[in-house]
Amino acid sequence: MTWIFSNYVLMKEHLRLAGAIAGAGFIFTSRTWLRYINSLSPEVGLLVKNIVIFLTVFSLHYLDGLVG
């Protein structure tokens, strides 16, 4: 399914990918998430951060095969 808007074709997958990136940005910049990360030790915080980055890239690849 595609939408044509002023000579630009927006595909449903691109809109879904943009929504996923916006959602991840909203979640990982929230005050609750940042307080949680701040409460961890440096080693555990780094591990959690790396796991979250891996899972985010993996889920974006699942949504749209062009990522990752």
Summary of the structure (lengths in Angstrom):
residues: 68
radius of gyration: 15.9
end to end distance: 23.9
largest distance: 50.9
contacts: 141
relative contact order: 0.13
helix: 71%
strand: 12%
